[in-house]
Amino acid sequence: MSLQSLGPVKIPVFYSIHLVAKVESFSPSAGKPAILAQELRSTMLPIRLVPPHQVELLDLERVHQPAYVKSIMDGHLANGFGNKDLAVARSLLFTNGAMLDAAREATPNLPAVALVSGFHHAGWSTNHGFCTFNGLMVAAAALFAEHRAERIAIVDCDAHVGDGTEDILRRVPGLAPRIHHAIFGNSRGCSYLADIDKLGDQLASFRPDLILYQAGADPHVDDPLGGVLTSAQLRQRDLRVFQIAKGLGTPLAWNLAGGYQRGGRTGIDPVIAIHMATFEEAIHVYLK
């Protein structure tokens, strides 16, 4: 039974405390889901928080070297945060599970959300940039194996290039022809929104069965690791991506990706505000 048949229409948001691990890091990525979940609970937005499943090791091993997966899970190899903490390793099963659950749950008329960050710097057997396993590719490969999709588009609007995604596409046979990887980094500058508009024609030609959207907060002009879009332009980015998906009748699942500004009551108020704006634009397109 679909979650969407259980009452009033609300966007499913996959989150639980199990996907949160305490990490001392420059990045707020590990703690951000819990802060954003609390903010969402305090609003009247039409969302429902849903606990995600854990992925199986097989899910990870479809797109990562099995020896690499084992080394991370056993604490023998440093993760994307640069430590070997087993609590972090356990949380990764839920962060990747949240992305996979969102991908399974999204429909043409209602998106789904994984309240997790990045993924895209995790390659076949390497990690960096706070990314350990590539949940985008984990979700895509699982849906292919389950015969839920034939073609998937990854729309990466994090400020940084998804080098790990590209590495997996090169190394895992059969994936590249089935995945359209659209990258929107800071190099696009003032043409960013114009390039988003061109995405509609690209996806209409590719005809994906699902869009996986990295709705990063780090392209914001004030982000210490970003720097090209204002808050209003980020809203336009999200609005246009959602409009493209809705117009094509293609299900869309999104995650939070990066965002590194600091300040305010939560410690990361500017980042939370950007993510909340993404929710508001999704609601505008799908529910209003």
C-alpha positions in Angstrom: 0.0 0.0 0.0 1.3 3.5 -0.9 1.8 5.9 1.9 -0.2 8.4 -0.1 -3.4 6.3 0.3 -3.3 6.7 4.1 -5.1 10.0 4.5 -4.8 13.7 3.3 -2.2 14.3 0.6 1.1 15.0 2.2 4.6 14.9 0.9 6.4 11.9 2.4 9.7 12.9 4.1 11.9 10.0 5.0 13.7 10.6 8.3 14.5 9.0 11.6 17.0 9.6 14.4 18.8 6.5 13.2 20.2 8.3 10.2 21.8 10.9 12.5 25.3 10.4 13.8 27.3 12.9 16.0 30.4 14.0 14.0 32.8 16.8 14.7 33.2 18.4 11.3 33.2 21.6 9.4 30.1 20.3 7.6 26.7 20.5 9.4 25.5 17.6 7.2 25.4 15.0 9.9 23.3 17.0 12.3 21.2 18.9 9.7 18.4 16.3 9.2 17.4 16.4 12.9 17.3 20.2 12.9 15.3 20.3 9.7 12.9 17.6 10.9 12.2 19.7 14.1 11.6 22.7 12.0 9.2 20.8 9.7 7.3 19.5 12.8 6.7 23.0 14.0 5.0 24.1 10.7 1.7 23.4 9.1 3.2 22.3 5.9 1.6 19.2 4.3 4.4 16.7 5.0 4.5 13.5 6.8 7.7 12.1 8.4 8.3 8.5 7.6 11.0 6.3 9.1 13.2 4.8 6.4 14.4 1.3 6.0 18.0 0.3 6.1 19.6 -0.7 2.8 21.2 -4.1 2.6 24.9 -4.5 1.9 23.9 -5.9 -1.5 22.3 -2.6 -2.3 25.6 -0.8 -1.6 27.7 -3.4 -3.4 25.8 -2.9 -6.7 27.6 0.4 -7.1 30.6 0.1 -4.7 33.5 -2.3 -4.5 32.5 -5.0 -2.0 35.8 -4.8 -0.2 35.3 -1.0 0.2 31.9 -1.5 1.6 33.2 -4.0 4.1 36.1 -1.8 5.2 33.8 1.1 5.9 31.2 -1.0 7.8 34.0 -2.7 9.8 35.6 0.6 10.7 38.9 -0.3 8.9 38.7 2.6 6.4 37.9 6.2 7.1 34.5 7.4 5.9 33.6 10.7 4.1 33.9 12.6 7.4 37.5 11.4 7.8 36.8 9.0 10.8 36.3 5.3 11.3 33.3 5.7 13.7 31.1 2.6 13.6 28.1 4.8 14.7 28.6 6.8 11.5 28.8 3.5 9.5 25.5 2.3 10.9 23.8 5.6 10.1 24.8 5.3 6.5 22.5 2.3 6.1 19.6 4.6 7.0 20.7 7.6 5.0 21.0 5.5 1.9 17.8 3.8 2.8 16.0 7.1 3.0 17.0 8.0 -0.5 15.9 4.6 -1.8 12.6 4.8 0.0 12.0 8.3 -1.4 12.8 7.0 -4.9 10.4 4.1 -4.6 7.6 6.3 -3.1 7.7 9.3 -5.6 4.8 9.5 -8.1 4.1 11.8 -11.0 1.7 13.8 -8.8 3.6 13.9 -5.5 7.4 14.0 -4.9 9.2 12.3 -2.0 12.1 13.6 0.1 15.1 12.0 1.8 16.1 14.2 4.7 19.8 13.5 4.1 22.7 15.2 2.5 24.9 14.8 -0.5 26.2 11.4 -1.7 27.8 12.5 -4.9 31.5 12.5 -3.9 31.4 8.8 -3.1 32.9 6.8 -5.9 33.3 3.1 -6.6 36.0 2.6 -3.9 36.7 6.1 -2.6 35.1 8.9 -0.6 35.6 12.5 0.3 33.6 15.7 0.9 31.4 14.2 3.6 30.1 11.5 1.2 30.8 7.8 1.9 28.2 5.8 -0.1 26.6 7.2 -3.2 22.9 7.0 -2.3 21.9 8.4 -5.7 23.5 5.5 -7.5 22.4 3.0 -4.8 18.8 4.1 -5.4 19.1 4.0 -9.2 20.8 0.6 -9.3 18.2 -0.9 -6.8 15.3 0.4 -8.9 16.8 -1.1 -12.0 17.3 -4.4 -10.2 13.7 -4.3 -9.1 12.5 -3.5 -12.6 10.8 -0.3 -11.3 12.7 1.9 -13.8 14.5 1.6 -17.1 16.0 5.2 -17.2 16.8 7.6 -14.4 17.9 11.2 -14.4 20.1 12.6 -11.7 19.8 16.4 -11.5 22.7 17.5 -9.3 22.2 21.0 -8.1 24.8 20.9 -5.4 27.5 23.5 -5.8 30.2 20.9 -6.5 30.7 18.4 -9.2 29.5 14.9 -8.6 32.8 13.2 -9.3 31.8 10.1 -7.3 28.7 9.6 -9.4 30.8 10.0 -12.6 33.3 7.4 -11.2 30.6 4.8 -10.6 29.1 5.5 -14.1 32.5 4.7 -15.6 33.2 1.6 -13.5 29.9 -0.2 -13.2 28.9 -1.9 -16.5 25.5 -1.1 -17.9 24.6 1.9 -15.8 25.8 4.8 -17.9 23.3 4.4 -20.8 20.4 4.3 -18.4 21.3 7.4 -16.4 21.3 11.0 -17.5 23.6 12.9 -15.2 22.9 16.6 -15.2 25.5 18.6 -13.2 24.9 22.3 -12.2 28.0 23.5 -10.5 29.1 27.1 -9.7 31.0 27.3 -13.1 27.6 28.1 -14.8 27.4 31.4 -12.9 24.8 33.8 -14.2 23.6 31.2 -16.8 22.5 28.8 -14.1 18.8 29.4 -14.3 18.9 29.5 -18.1 20.6 26.1 -18.1 18.0 24.7 -15.7 15.4 25.8 -18.3 17.3 23.7 -21.0 17.0 20.7 -18.7 13.4 20.3 -19.7 14.2 19.6 -23.3 17.0 17.2 -22.3 14.8 15.2 -20.1 11.9 15.2 -22.6 14.3 13.5 -25.0 15.8 11.1 -22.5 12.3 10.2 -21.1 13.4 9.1 -17.5 11.1 7.0 -15.3 12.4 9.0 -12.3 14.3 12.1 -11.4 16.7 12.1 -8.4 17.3 15.8 -7.4 20.1 17.1 -5.3 18.6 20.3 -4.0 21.8 21.7 -2.5 21.8 24.9 -0.4 25.5 25.5 -1.1 25.1 27.4 -4.4 24.0 30.3 -2.3 26.0 33.5 -2.8 26.8 33.6 1.0 27.9 30.0 1.3 31.6 29.6 2.2 31.9 26.8 -0.3 29.3 28.1 -2.8 28.6 31.5 -4.2 26.4 32.2 -7.3 22.7 32.3 -6.4 20.6 34.5 -4.2 17.9 33.1 -2.0 15.3 34.2 -4.6 17.3 32.5 -7.4 17.5 29.3 -5.4 13.7 29.4 -5.1 13.5 29.8 -8.9 15.8 26.9 -9.4 13.7 24.6 -7.2 10.5 25.9 -8.8 11.7 25.2 -12.3 13.0 21.7 -11.5 9.7 20.8 -9.9 7.7 22.3 -12.8 9.8 20.3 -15.3 9.2 17.0 -13.5 5.5 17.7 -13.0 5.1 18.8 -16.7 6.8 15.6 -17.9 4.7 13.5 -15.6 8.0 12.1 -14.1 8.2 11.1 -10.4 10.9 13.1 -8.5 12.7 12.4 -5.2 15.0 14.9 -3.7 17.6 15.2 -0.9 19.2 18.1 0.9 22.8 17.9 -0.5 25.3 20.5 0.7 25.0 23.8 2.6 27.6 25.3 4.9 26.4 28.7 6.2 26.3 29.2 10.0 24.3 31.4 12.3 21.1 31.8 14.2 19.1 29.8 16.7 19.9 26.4 15.2 23.5 27.2 14.3 22.7 26.8 10.6 19.6 29.0 10.2 20.5 30.2 6.7 20.8 26.6 5.4 17.5 25.5 7.1 15.8 28.5 5.5 17.0 27.4 2.0 15.7 23.9 2.5 12.4 25.1 3.8 12.0 27.2 0.7 12.5 24.0 -1.4 9.6 22.4 0.5 7.5 25.5 -0.1 8.2 25.5 -3.9 7.4 21.8 -4.1 4.1 22.4 -2.3 3.3 25.3 -4.7 3.8 23.1 -7.7 2.3 19.8 -6.6 -0.4 20.7 -4.0 -1.6 24.2 -4.9 
